[in-house]
Amino acid sequence: MDKKILSSLSYLSIFFAPIIFPIIVWILSNDDSTIQNARKATFLHIAPVILTIIALFIIGTTGLLTNSGAATGFVTIGLVSVLLLVDFVLFIYNLVIGIKILVND
């Protein structure tokens, strides 16, 4: 398969296999540019998961430490809003990079 298509699919796999496909391409590819793109796509796909786990930890500790429903609610609304914004930006970034790789060259 063409290295340009594999590199692009690593980013566009956010639709069908967000973490699995770029890891498979990263492991099985022998082209340096494809490996670099697959590695970058893997980290871009893992970032929202890590941020969500961190946000859940912060919300949980806020709820346990403050014993205030209002404080926990405000922290939850703020963190969920930031998470949604970051996830949306990363999703669009993956689409742009995937399409840019297909169009260029």
Summary of the structure (lengths in Angstrom):
residues: 105
radius of gyration: 17.6
end to end distance: 16.0
largest distance: 57.6
contacts: 291
relative contact order: 0.16
helix: 88%
strand: 0%
